[in-house]
Amino acid sequence: MKKFQLIVIVLIFAIIAKFWIGIYEHDEFGSKHFFIKHRAIWKSYFYSPIGMSDSLLSQFPSEEQKEQMLFEEFVSSKGHSK
């Protein structure tokens, strides 16, 4: 019974961690960093398709636009990746 309880606790912790802990790739240097997300979201890995280029967001496909907006919401606006 104790083994089952341990498995349940580990599973619950893993699900909570998936929602609240993220990894971002620095948009200039490419290094990866852990961070705590400001709201729960299933996505865990964030990167900037634009990076440090002067390209406009409208020049990218919609999937990369969405990725950039998520990067700005979770990483750039919270003071990470500076």
Beta strands, then each sheet from edge to edge (+ up, - down):
strand 1: 21-25
strand 2: 32-36
strand 3: 45-46
sheet 1: 2+ 1- 3-
end
